[in-house]
Amino acid sequence: MLYAWNLILMRQQSQVASPSEVSFFQSLISGAWLLLALPFFLLVDPALPAIPADSTMWALVALSAALAVTSLFLLSWAYGREEAQVLVPVEYSAFLWALLLGAIFYSDPLRWTTLVGAALIVVGCLIAARRERHVSPAIEAVA
């Protein structure tokens, strides 16, 4: 529900602000929440390095940050030009990409619960994408 609410907020922000402004504040708020959570992760396993040790890790962190900001910029640009009900099914396909890439790169097991959840997301997106908008005659007369 929070993810859906975030998409609604992004749509609202995209109506009144530039894509760079929206992506900046989305990144700033996400980063602040992650920094607040950092001490809890350090308590769970103190052996995990909190700061990347080598330049390769820093390059990967920079690349992931650049990709995140770019994706937020493009999403806010799209939400500023199209209705959310058109774009949200495309956004929810990210769950399927995460499922696929997690299985390929991280050898994440594909459990039946994960596959059923992914199938429900796909079916819901297909239903939402195919649903025609019905405008009542009263609203049509005003328009």
Buried (B, 14 or more C-beta within 10 A) or exposed (E): EEEEEEBEBBBEBBEEBBBEBBBBBBBEEEEEEEEEEEEEEEEEEEEEEEEEEEEEEEEEEEEEEEEBBEEBBEBBBBBBEEEBEEBBBEBBEEBBEEBEEBEEEEEBEEEEEBEEEBEEBBEEBEEEEEEEEEEEEEEEEEE
